[in-house]
């Protein structure tokens, strides 16, 4: 089954404790992206990647890091989480060829930083 | 900068009836894509329908159709024969193909309740 998976689905942590949210897709997609969803602010892009070793900032990259060492994985790293990073996070992927390709979303990760 | 506005935070409809959700957007681009996504209580983001700006014909997917008015920058979603499973948040989203980034720009959503 074609899918994007995220782990963990739920996480409660404390300020300053480094964490990683994993994202993996099994569709051989080149493009991957991270969004955060907040009430009143909607979804905003954090980082994106066009292919292995190619990443770039989205609209709200502060406090986050990403890596793309393998095509299928695009982890989101919070080196020193703060309460303002409490949010619902989505990973998305799509193929890069052509002018449009549907983006597939993971199930979301609910992160709470105390 | 592109923006997407959904003016109806909440709506409700009776089962089997028709409902229309509104979306307007602002862009100076000529080529772009518009989408409606559904987010049920499970929080999964599900693509409902999409429209390419260069196509004049309105997109249709089963009970879902859009009214795309490019000059007015309007992109409404019509749900016919509403079903209880249509209860969800609905997001309108815009995408321009800007270099390598397939960034989606999102509205704040409309919460739709389908009542039995």
Interface residues (C-beta under 8 A of the other chain):
Chain A: X31 X33 X35 X40 X41 X42 X43 X44 X45 X48 X50 X54 X56 X58 X59 X88 X90 X92 X94 X96 X99 X100 X101 X102 X103 X105 X107 X108 X110
Chain B: X33 X42 X43 X44 X45 X46 X47 X50 X52 X91 X97 X100 X101 X102 X103 X104 X106 X107 X108 X109
